[in-house]
Amino acid sequence: MGLLDGKKVIVTGAAQGVGYEIANRFIEEGASVAILDLNGEGAFAAGDKLGALAYQVDVTDSEMMEQVINKAVKDLGGLTTLVNNAGASVVSPLHKTSLDMFQQMLDINLKGVFHALRVVIPMFMEQEEGGSIVTIASGAGVKPISGQSAYAASKAAVISLASSVALEYGSKIKSNSLSSSYIETPASQILRDTMPEALEDVRDYTPMGRLGQPRDMADASVFLASDLCSFITGQNIEVDGGIFLAQAGLEKMSAKVTAYIEGMSEEERAAVKKS
């Protein structure tokens, strides 16, 4: 018997990385899962591999989000859990961060969550059993990191939004967020290839002596979505191996990454963004 038997779950941004592992762990624990991602091809491939439903969606498009979520809920036969995982990041000193870059962080990381909440909250409020929401935030939203002002601001807002849901709808909805330190994912391969010393800084400053893995976030998500977490809401849990106790490790890495990106050509930056 799994911890999530009978749960019907939507996970956004689940074609790869943390979102994919969350979907995988939820299925391992008995849940039925719908994967939503901007990368439709990746979503369908992940769905086929995991045995999950899959849909292409742009989280910044409110109408599209409403349509796709409603379709997923119908196909799942209901909804008990929403995992807001879709997100993006940008590395840039504040004074060089363009309005478009800043707006993109707000649109994807904050408004993307907002669009999902507006659709799902009424559903949960109408259900006798209510519902559970897990929102993936970031340690940058808890403590600022150099070169990530736009990203940090959007994630701080996400943490606040998740706790606001817990306060406003606590009689029916359990809402918590997770904030990680550096997590090794396919999207971070370029950092491993070009600046392995930056990751060594993070590892050295992490009390548990290792980098975070997608499964670390997935296991924490399982807990928050399960009945083991029946009386916990409005919390932001840090999945960080203890590094926020020694923030200098992340700061040192971030300074190196920012300097490296600043020295890249426009072509190199475009290649990184595409990856």
C-alpha positions in Angstrom: 0.0 0.0 0.0 1.4 3.4 -1.1 1.3 6.6 0.8 -0.7 8.2 -2.1 -3.1 5.4 -3.0 -6.2 6.9 -4.7 -4.7 10.4 -5.1 -5.2 12.1 -8.4 -2.4 14.6 -9.1 -1.4 17.3 -11.5 2.3 18.1 -11.7 3.4 21.1 -13.8 6.8 21.3 -15.4 7.2 17.5 -15.2 8.8 16.6 -18.5 12.2 16.4 -16.9 14.3 17.1 -13.8 12.6 17.7 -10.4 9.1 17.6 -11.8 9.6 14.3 -13.6 11.0 12.7 -10.4 8.0 14.1 -8.4 5.6 12.5 -10.9 7.6 9.3 -10.7 7.6 9.1 -6.9 3.9 9.9 -6.8 3.1 7.0 -9.1 5.4 4.7 -7.1 3.2 5.6 -4.1 0.0 4.8 -5.8 -1.2 8.1 -7.3 -2.6 8.7 -10.7 -0.7 11.5 -12.3 -1.1 14.1 -15.1 2.1 15.7 -16.4 1.8 19.3 -17.7 4.7 20.9 -19.5 5.5 23.6 -22.1 7.7 20.9 -23.8 4.9 18.8 -25.2 7.2 16.2 -26.8 9.0 15.8 -23.5 5.7 15.6 -21.6 4.3 12.9 -23.8 7.6 10.9 -23.6 7.6 11.2 -19.8 4.0 10.2 -19.7 4.6 7.1 -21.8 7.6 6.1 -19.7 5.9 6.6 -16.3 2.3 5.6 -17.2 1.0 9.1 -16.6 -1.4 11.3 -18.6 0.4 14.1 -20.4 -0.5 17.6 -21.8 1.3 20.5 -23.3 0.6 23.9 -21.7 2.1 27.3 -21.3 1.7 28.2 -17.6 1.8 31.9 -18.5 -1.4 31.6 -20.6 -4.4 31.7 -18.1 -7.0 30.5 -20.6 -4.8 27.6 -21.8 -4.1 26.7 -18.2 -7.8 26.6 -17.4 -8.6 24.5 -20.4 -5.8 22.0 -19.9 -6.3 21.6 -16.1 -10.0 21.0 -16.6 -9.2 18.4 -19.3 -6.7 16.7 -17.0 -9.1 16.6 -14.1 -11.8 15.1 -16.3 -9.3 12.4 -17.6 -8.0 11.7 -14.1 -11.6 11.3 -12.8 -11.1 14.1 -10.2 -8.3 15.9 -8.5 -6.8 15.7 -5.0 -3.4 17.3 -5.4 -1.7 20.0 -7.3 2.1 20.3 -7.5 3.2 23.7 -8.9 6.7 22.9 -10.2 7.0 24.7 -13.5 9.6 27.5 -13.3 12.6 29.2 -14.9 15.6 31.1 -13.7 17.9 33.8 -15.0 21.4 34.9 -13.8 22.1 38.6 -14.2 23.2 41.5 -11.9 20.3 43.6 -11.0 21.4 46.7 -12.9 21.8 44.6 -16.0 18.5 42.8 -15.7 16.2 44.0 -18.4 12.5 44.7 -17.8 11.7 41.7 -20.1 13.9 39.4 -18.1 12.3 40.5 -14.8 8.8 40.2 -16.3 9.6 36.7 -17.6 10.5 35.6 -14.1 7.2 36.9 -12.7 5.2 35.5 -15.6 6.5 31.9 -15.3 7.4 31.5 -11.7 4.6 33.6 -10.0 1.8 34.1 -12.5 2.1 30.5 -13.6 1.3 29.3 -10.1 -1.4 31.9 -9.7 -3.1 30.7 -12.9 -3.2 27.1 -11.6 -4.4 28.1 -8.2 -7.4 30.1 -9.6 -8.6 27.0 -11.4 -7.9 24.4 -8.7 -9.0 26.2 -5.5 -12.7 26.3 -6.4 -12.6 22.6 -7.2 -11.0 21.7 -3.9 -13.4 24.0 -1.9 -16.4 22.2 -3.5 -15.1 18.7 -2.6 -15.9 17.2 0.8 -12.3 16.0 1.1 -10.8 19.3 0.0 -7.3 19.1 -1.6 -3.6 19.5 -1.2 -1.2 21.9 -2.9 2.6 21.6 -3.0 4.5 24.6 -4.6 8.1 24.3 -5.5 9.9 27.5 -4.5 13.6 28.1 -4.0 16.2 28.9 -1.3 16.8 32.1 -3.3 13.3 33.1 -2.2 14.3 32.7 1.4 17.8 34.3 1.3 18.9 36.4 -1.6 21.8 35.2 -3.8 24.0 37.4 -6.0 23.0 37.5 -9.6 19.5 36.1 -9.0 17.5 39.2 -7.9 14.7 38.7 -10.4 14.5 34.9 -9.8 14.7 35.4 -6.0 12.0 38.0 -6.0 9.6 35.8 -7.9 10.3 32.8 -5.7 9.8 34.9 -2.5 6.4 35.9 -3.9 5.6 32.2 -4.6 6.3 31.3 -0.9 4.0 34.1 0.2 1.3 33.1 -2.2 1.4 29.4 -1.1 1.1 30.5 2.6 -1.8 32.9 1.7 -3.7 29.9 0.3 -3.2 28.0 3.5 -4.6 31.0 5.5 -7.6 31.8 3.2 -8.7 28.2 2.5 -7.4 26.2 5.4 -10.7 24.6 6.2 -10.4 22.6 3.0 -7.0 23.1 1.4 -3.5 22.2 2.7 -0.9 24.4 1.1 2.9 24.2 1.6 6.0 25.1 -0.3 9.5 23.5 -0.7 12.7 25.5 -1.1 15.8 23.7 -2.3 19.5 24.6 -2.6 21.3 23.5 -5.8 19.6 20.4 -7.3 21.4 18.3 -9.9 19.2 18.0 -12.9 19.6 17.5 -16.7 19.2 21.3 -17.1 22.2 22.0 -14.9 24.6 19.8 -17.0 26.2 22.9 -18.6 27.3 24.1 -15.1 28.8 20.7 -14.4 30.6 20.7 -17.7 32.0 24.3 -17.5 32.3 25.2 -13.8 32.7 22.0 -11.7 34.6 24.0 -9.1 31.4 26.0 -8.4 29.6 22.8 -7.5 32.5 21.8 -5.3 32.0 25.0 -3.3 28.3 24.1 -2.7 29.2 20.5 -1.7 32.0 21.8 0.6 29.6 24.2 2.4 26.7 21.7 2.7 26.8 20.0 6.1 25.4 16.8 4.7 28.4 16.7 2.3 26.6 16.2 -1.0 24.5 18.0 -3.7 20.7 17.8 -3.8 19.0 15.3 -6.1 15.6 15.5 -7.7 14.5 12.6 -5.5 15.2 14.7 -2.4 12.5 17.1 -3.6 10.2 14.3 -4.7 10.3 12.6 -1.4 9.5 15.8 0.4 6.6 16.4 -2.0 5.3 12.9 -1.3 5.3 13.7 2.4 3.5 17.1 1.9 0.8 15.5 -0.3 0.3 12.5 2.0 -1.9 12.0 5.0 1.3 12.0 7.1 1.1 15.8 6.6 -2.6 16.2 7.6 -2.0 18.9 10.2 0.8 20.9 8.5 0.0 23.8 6.3 1.3 27.3 5.3 4.9 26.1 5.8 8.0 26.5 3.6 10.2 23.5 4.1 13.9 23.9 3.1 15.3 20.9 1.3 18.9 21.9 1.4 21.2 19.5 3.2 21.8 22.2 5.8 23.5 24.7 3.4 21.3 27.6 4.4 23.0 27.3 7.7 26.2 28.3 5.8 24.9 30.5 3.1 28.4 31.5 1.9 28.6 28.3 -0.1 25.8 29.2 -2.4 26.9 32.8 -2.5 30.4 31.8 -3.6 29.0 29.6 -6.3 26.6 32.2 -7.5 29.3 34.9 -7.8 31.4 32.6 -10.0 28.4 31.7 -12.2 27.4 35.3 -12.6 31.0 36.3 -13.5 31.2 33.5 -16.0 27.9 34.3 -17.7 28.9 38.0 -17.9 31.9 37.0 -19.9 30.0 34.9 -22.4 29.2 36.1 -26.0 25.6 36.6 -27.1 25.8 33.3 -29.1 27.0 31.4 -26.0 24.2 32.9 -23.9 21.6 31.9 -26.4 22.9 28.4 -26.4 22.7 28.2 -22.6 19.2 29.6 -22.7 18.1 27.1 -25.3 19.5 24.2 -23.2 
